Amino acid sequence: AQLVESGGGLVQSGGSLRLSCAASGFTLSNYAMNWFHQGPGKERELVAGITSDGRSTNYADSVKGRFTISRDNAKNMVYLQMNSLEPEDTAVYYCSAVPKFGGRDYWGQGTQVSVSS
C-alpha cells in the first residue's frame, strides 16, 4: 500500500497549484484523507481533511477560503487545490490516509511547494 503525491513546484505569490495524491494497495473509500504540510524548521501541521465519503471537510484557519480538498474514490485520488498562494505556504506537503475501522495510517513521501514573493 502506498500514497504518492505530485503537483508541487515553484510559484509566485498569488498563484495556484493543484496537488494530487494517488493511492494504491488499499480501498480508499475506507479511509479519511488529510493533507499536512511542514515548513522549514517547523512542525508538521494539518492543512485540510476530508471524510471517507467526501461529504465533510475541514481546514486550518490559515488556508480557509484559499484551499480546497476533494477526492475521487473511483479513481483512488485525493486533491488539494491551492489558490492565492503566499510565501508562508512554502512547505513540503504530505497526504495521509486514516482508516475508518482501525489499523495503520499511511503517509506519502511529500511534494515540495515553494512560493516566491
CYANA upper distance limits for C-alpha pairs under 8 A (distance plus 0.5 A):
  1 ALA  CA     23 ALA  CA      8.10
  1 ALA  CA     24 SER  CA      6.03
  1 ALA  CA     25 GLY  CA      4.48
  1 ALA  CA     26 PHE  CA      6.39
  1 ALA  CA    106 TYR  CA      8.37
  2 GLN  CA     23 ALA  CA      6.43
  2 GLN  CA     24 SER  CA      5.99
  2 GLN  CA     25 GLY  CA      6.95
  2 GLN  CA    106 TYR  CA      7.38
  2 GLN  CA    107 TRP  CA      7.83
  2 GLN  CA    108 GLY  CA      7.30
  3 LEU  CA     21 CYS  CA      6.80
  3 LEU  CA     22 ALA  CA      6.06
  3 LEU  CA     23 ALA  CA      5.17
  3 LEU  CA     24 SER  CA      7.11
  3 LEU  CA     95 CYS  CA      7.77
  3 LEU  CA     96 SER  CA      8.05
  3 LEU  CA    106 TYR  CA      7.58
  3 LEU  CA    107 TRP  CA      6.65
  3 LEU  CA    108 GLY  CA      5.04
  3 LEU  CA    109 GLN  CA      8.08
  4 VAL  CA     21 CYS  CA      5.91
  4 VAL  CA     22 ALA  CA      5.65
  4 VAL  CA     23 ALA  CA      7.17
  4 VAL  CA    108 GLY  CA      5.76
  4 VAL  CA    109 GLN  CA      7.12
  4 VAL  CA    110 GLY  CA      8.11
  5 GLU  CA     19 LEU  CA      7.46
  5 GLU  CA     20 SER  CA      6.03
  5 GLU  CA     21 CYS  CA      4.85
  5 GLU  CA     22 ALA  CA      6.95
  5 GLU  CA     94 TYR  CA      7.49
  5 GLU  CA     95 CYS  CA      7.42
  5 GLU  CA    108 GLY  CA      6.80
  5 GLU  CA    109 GLN  CA      7.51
  5 GLU  CA    110 GLY  CA      6.39
  5 GLU  CA    111 THR  CA      6.41
  6 SER  CA     19 LEU  CA      6.25
  6 SER  CA     20 SER  CA      5.75
  6 SER  CA     21 CYS  CA      6.99
  6 SER  CA    110 GLY  CA      8.49
  6 SER  CA    111 THR  CA      6.50
  7 GLY  CA     17 LEU  CA      7.51
  7 GLY  CA     18 ARG  CA      6.44
  7 GLY  CA     19 LEU  CA      5.03
  7 GLY  CA     20 SER  CA      6.58
  7 GLY  CA    111 THR  CA      7.74
  8 GLY  CA     17 LEU  CA      7.54
  8 GLY  CA     18 ARG  CA      8.11
  8 GLY  CA     19 LEU  CA      6.74
  8 GLY  CA    111 THR  CA      5.86
  8 GLY  CA    112 GLN  CA      5.74
  8 GLY  CA    113 VAL  CA      5.39
  8 GLY  CA    114 SER  CA      8.40
  9 GLY  CA     17 LEU  CA      8.45
  9 GLY  CA    112 GLN  CA      6.67
  9 GLY  CA    113 VAL  CA      5.55
  9 GLY  CA    114 SER  CA      6.62
 10 LEU  CA    113 VAL  CA      6.67
 10 LEU  CA    114 SER  CA      5.22
 10 LEU  CA    115 VAL  CA      6.37
 10 LEU  CA    116 SER  CA      7.88
 11 VAL  CA     15 GLY  CA      6.54
 11 VAL  CA     16 SER  CA      7.80
 11 VAL  CA     17 LEU  CA      8.29
 11 VAL  CA    113 VAL  CA      8.42
 11 VAL  CA    114 SER  CA      6.85
 11 VAL  CA    115 VAL  CA      5.53
 11 VAL  CA    116 SER  CA      6.82
 12 GLN  CA     85 LEU  CA      8.16
 12 GLN  CA    115 VAL  CA      5.88
 12 GLN  CA    116 SER  CA      5.30
 12 GLN  CA    117 SER  CA      6.70
 13 SER  CA     84 SER  CA      7.52
 13 SER  CA     85 LEU  CA      5.93
 13 SER  CA     86 GLU  CA      5.53
 13 SER  CA     87 PRO  CA      6.81
 13 SER  CA    115 VAL  CA      6.23
 13 SER  CA    116 SER  CA      6.11
 13 SER  CA    117 SER  CA      5.69
 14 GLY  CA     83 ASN  CA      7.58
 14 GLY  CA     84 SER  CA      4.67
 14 GLY  CA     85 LEU  CA      5.37
 14 GLY  CA     86 GLU  CA      6.83
 15 GLY  CA     83 ASN  CA      6.68
 15 GLY  CA     84 SER  CA      5.96
 15 GLY  CA     85 LEU  CA      5.95
 16 SER  CA     81 GLN  CA      8.04
 16 SER  CA     82 MET  CA      5.92
 16 SER  CA     83 ASN  CA      4.90
 16 SER  CA     84 SER  CA      6.69
 16 SER  CA     85 LEU  CA      6.63
 17 LEU  CA     81 GLN  CA      6.72
 17 LEU  CA     82 MET  CA      5.75
 17 LEU  CA     83 ASN  CA      7.22
 18 ARG  CA     79 TYR  CA      7.37
 18 ARG  CA     80 LEU  CA      6.15
 18 ARG  CA     81 GLN  CA      4.94
 18 ARG  CA     82 MET  CA      6.43
 19 LEU  CA     79 TYR  CA      6.04
 19 LEU  CA     80 LEU  CA      5.49
 19 LEU  CA     81 GLN  CA      6.89
 19 LEU  CA     82 MET  CA      8.32
 20 SER  CA     77 MET  CA      7.38
 20 SER  CA     78 VAL  CA      6.34
 20 SER  CA     79 TYR  CA      5.07
 20 SER  CA     80 LEU  CA      7.04
 21 CYS  CA     77 MET  CA      6.13
 21 CYS  CA     78 VAL  CA      5.52
 21 CYS  CA     79 TYR  CA      6.66
 21 CYS  CA     95 CYS  CA      6.98
 21 CYS  CA    108 GLY  CA      8.47
 22 ALA  CA     76 ASN  CA      6.60
 22 ALA  CA     77 MET  CA      5.36
 22 ALA  CA     78 VAL  CA      7.21
 23 ALA  CA     28 LEU  CA      7.41
 23 ALA  CA     76 ASN  CA      5.83
 23 ALA  CA     77 MET  CA      6.67
 24 SER  CA     76 ASN  CA      7.59
 27 THR  CA     31 TYR  CA      8.06
 27 THR  CA     76 ASN  CA      8.47
 28 LEU  CA     52 SER  CA      8.07
 28 LEU  CA     73 ASN  CA      6.49
 28 LEU  CA     76 ASN  CA      6.44
 29 SER  CA     52 SER  CA      5.81
 29 SER  CA     53 ASP  CA      7.05
 29 SER  CA     73 ASN  CA      6.24
 30 ASN  CA     52 SER  CA      6.48
 30 ASN  CA     99 PRO  CA      6.53
 30 ASN  CA    100 LYS  CA      6.24
 30 ASN  CA    101 PHE  CA      8.10
 31 TYR  CA     51 THR  CA      7.93
 31 TYR  CA     52 SER  CA      5.56
 31 TYR  CA     97 ALA  CA      6.18
 31 TYR  CA     98 VAL  CA      5.66
 31 TYR  CA     99 PRO  CA      4.88
 31 TYR  CA    100 LYS  CA      6.01
 32 ALA  CA     49 GLY  CA      7.86
 32 ALA  CA     50 ILE  CA      6.37
 32 ALA  CA     51 THR  CA      5.04
 32 ALA  CA     52 SER  CA      4.82
 32 ALA  CA     53 ASP  CA      8.47
 32 ALA  CA     97 ALA  CA      6.36
 32 ALA  CA     98 VAL  CA      5.63
 32 ALA  CA     99 PRO  CA      6.88
 32 ALA  CA    100 LYS  CA      7.36
 33 MET  CA     49 GLY  CA      6.20
 33 MET  CA     50 ILE  CA      5.92
 33 MET  CA     51 THR  CA      7.05
 33 MET  CA     52 SER  CA      7.47
 33 MET  CA     78 VAL  CA      8.08
 33 MET  CA     95 CYS  CA      7.59
 33 MET  CA     96 SER  CA      6.23
 33 MET  CA     97 ALA  CA      5.21
 33 MET  CA     98 VAL  CA      6.67
 34 ASN  CA     46 LEU  CA      7.73
 34 ASN  CA     47 VAL  CA      7.98
 34 ASN  CA     48 ALA  CA      6.16
 34 ASN  CA     49 GLY  CA      4.68
 34 ASN  CA     50 ILE  CA      6.87
 34 ASN  CA     95 CYS  CA      6.09
 34 ASN  CA     96 SER  CA      5.71
 34 ASN  CA     97 ALA  CA      7.04
 34 ASN  CA     98 VAL  CA      8.40
 35 TRP  CA     46 LEU  CA      6.74
 35 TRP  CA     47 VAL  CA      5.98
 35 TRP  CA     48 ALA  CA      5.77
 35 TRP  CA     49 GLY  CA      6.82
 35 TRP  CA     80 LEU  CA      8.10
 35 TRP  CA     93 TYR  CA      7.30
 35 TRP  CA     94 TYR  CA      6.11
 35 TRP  CA     95 CYS  CA      4.97
 35 TRP  CA     96 SER  CA      6.87
 36 PHE  CA     44 ARG  CA      6.96
 36 PHE  CA     45 GLU  CA      5.81
 36 PHE  CA     46 LEU  CA      4.84
 36 PHE  CA     47 VAL  CA      5.51
 36 PHE  CA     48 ALA  CA      7.55
 36 PHE  CA     93 TYR  CA      6.19
 36 PHE  CA     94 TYR  CA      5.64
 36 PHE  CA     95 CYS  CA      6.75
 36 PHE  CA     96 SER  CA      8.22
 37 HIS  CA     44 ARG  CA      6.03
 37 HIS  CA     45 GLU  CA      5.95
 37 HIS  CA     46 LEU  CA      7.08
 37 HIS  CA     47 VAL  CA      7.03
 37 HIS  CA     91 ALA  CA      6.27
 37 HIS  CA     92 VAL  CA      5.95
 37 HIS  CA     93 TYR  CA      4.82
 37 HIS  CA     94 TYR  CA      6.51
 38 GLN  CA     42 LYS  CA      6.54
 38 GLN  CA     43 GLU  CA      6.39
 38 GLN  CA     44 ARG  CA      4.79
 38 GLN  CA     45 GLU  CA      6.77
 38 GLN  CA     91 ALA  CA      5.64
 38 GLN  CA     92 VAL  CA      5.82
 38 GLN  CA     93 TYR  CA      7.13
 39 GLY  CA     43 GLU  CA      7.77
 39 GLY  CA     44 ARG  CA      7.91
 39 GLY  CA     89 ASP  CA      8.26
 39 GLY  CA     90 THR  CA      6.68
 39 GLY  CA     91 ALA  CA      4.55
 39 GLY  CA     92 VAL  CA      6.89
 40 PRO  CA     91 ALA  CA      7.19
 46 LEU  CA     59 TYR  CA      8.42
 46 LEU  CA     60 ALA  CA      7.23
 47 VAL  CA     59 TYR  CA      6.27
 47 VAL  CA     60 ALA  CA      5.64
 47 VAL  CA     63 VAL  CA      7.64
 48 ALA  CA     57 THR  CA      7.70
 48 ALA  CA     58 ASN  CA      6.03
 48 ALA  CA     59 TYR  CA      4.84
 48 ALA  CA     60 ALA  CA      6.77
 48 ALA  CA     68 THR  CA      8.36
 48 ALA  CA     69 ILE  CA      6.97
 49 GLY  CA     57 THR  CA      5.97
 49 GLY  CA     58 ASN  CA      5.72
 49 GLY  CA     59 TYR  CA      7.07
 49 GLY  CA     69 ILE  CA      7.44
 50 ILE  CA     54 GLY  CA      6.25
 50 ILE  CA     55 ARG  CA      7.98
 50 ILE  CA     56 SER  CA      6.23
 50 ILE  CA     57 THR  CA      4.87
 50 ILE  CA     58 ASN  CA      7.11
 50 ILE  CA     69 ILE  CA      7.32
 50 ILE  CA     70 SER  CA      7.61
 50 ILE  CA     71 ARG  CA      8.44
 51 THR  CA     55 ARG  CA      6.86
 51 THR  CA     56 SER  CA      6.03
 51 THR  CA     57 THR  CA      7.02
 52 SER  CA    100 LYS  CA      8.21
 54 GLY  CA     70 SER  CA      7.47
 54 GLY  CA     71 ARG  CA      7.00
 57 THR  CA     69 ILE  CA      7.76
 59 TYR  CA     63 VAL  CA      7.07
 59 TYR  CA     64 LYS  CA      6.33
 60 ALA  CA     64 LYS  CA      6.86
 63 VAL  CA     67 PHE  CA      6.12
 66 ARG  CA     82 MET  CA      6.62
 66 ARG  CA     83 ASN  CA      5.61
 66 ARG  CA     84 SER  CA      6.60
 66 ARG  CA     85 LEU  CA      8.23
 67 PHE  CA     80 LEU  CA      7.21
 67 PHE  CA     81 GLN  CA      5.97
 67 PHE  CA     82 MET  CA      4.99
 67 PHE  CA     83 ASN  CA      6.54
 68 THR  CA     80 LEU  CA      6.14
 68 THR  CA     81 GLN  CA      5.55
 68 THR  CA     82 MET  CA      7.15
 69 ILE  CA     78 VAL  CA      7.96
 69 ILE  CA     79 TYR  CA      6.16
 69 ILE  CA     80 LEU  CA      5.07
 69 ILE  CA     81 GLN  CA      6.91
 70 SER  CA     78 VAL  CA      6.34
 70 SER  CA     79 TYR  CA      5.72
 70 SER  CA     80 LEU  CA      7.06
 71 ARG  CA     76 ASN  CA      8.38
 71 ARG  CA     77 MET  CA      6.25
 71 ARG  CA     78 VAL  CA      4.68
 71 ARG  CA     79 TYR  CA      6.45
 72 ASP  CA     76 ASN  CA      6.55
 72 ASP  CA     77 MET  CA      5.76
 72 ASP  CA     78 VAL  CA      6.80
 73 ASN  CA     77 MET  CA      6.77
 73 ASN  CA     78 VAL  CA      8.45
 85 LEU  CA     89 ASP  CA      6.98
 85 LEU  CA    115 VAL  CA      7.29
 86 GLU  CA     90 THR  CA      8.08
 86 GLU  CA    115 VAL  CA      6.61
 86 GLU  CA    116 SER  CA      8.23
 86 GLU  CA    117 SER  CA      7.97
 87 PRO  CA    114 SER  CA      7.80
 87 PRO  CA    115 VAL  CA      5.17
 87 PRO  CA    116 SER  CA      6.18
 87 PRO  CA    117 SER  CA      6.49
 88 GLU  CA    115 VAL  CA      8.12
 89 ASP  CA    113 VAL  CA      8.02
 89 ASP  CA    114 SER  CA      7.91
 89 ASP  CA    115 VAL  CA      7.25
 90 THR  CA    112 GLN  CA      8.31
 90 THR  CA    113 VAL  CA      5.89
 90 THR  CA    114 SER  CA      5.03
 90 THR  CA    115 VAL  CA      5.96
 91 ALA  CA    112 GLN  CA      6.57
 91 ALA  CA    113 VAL  CA      6.01
 91 ALA  CA    114 SER  CA      7.09
 92 VAL  CA    110 GLY  CA      6.33
 92 VAL  CA    111 THR  CA      5.89
 92 VAL  CA    112 GLN  CA      4.85
 92 VAL  CA    113 VAL  CA      6.48
 93 TYR  CA    110 GLY  CA      5.71
 93 TYR  CA    111 THR  CA      5.77
 93 TYR  CA    112 GLN  CA      6.72
 93 TYR  CA    113 VAL  CA      7.51
 94 TYR  CA    107 TRP  CA      7.49
 94 TYR  CA    108 GLY  CA      6.32
 94 TYR  CA    109 GLN  CA      7.17
 94 TYR  CA    110 GLY  CA      4.92
 94 TYR  CA    111 THR  CA      7.17
 95 CYS  CA    107 TRP  CA      6.51
 95 CYS  CA    108 GLY  CA      6.16
 95 CYS  CA    110 GLY  CA      7.74
 96 SER  CA    105 ASP  CA      7.40
 96 SER  CA    106 TYR  CA      5.96
 96 SER  CA    107 TRP  CA      4.98
 96 SER  CA    108 GLY  CA      6.97
 97 ALA  CA    105 ASP  CA      5.98
 97 ALA  CA    106 TYR  CA      5.56
 97 ALA  CA    107 TRP  CA      7.11
 98 VAL  CA    104 ARG  CA      7.82
 98 VAL  CA    105 ASP  CA      5.44
 98 VAL  CA    106 TYR  CA      7.49
 99 PRO  CA    103 GLY  CA      6.75
 99 PRO  CA    104 ARG  CA      7.45
 99 PRO  CA    105 ASP  CA      7.00
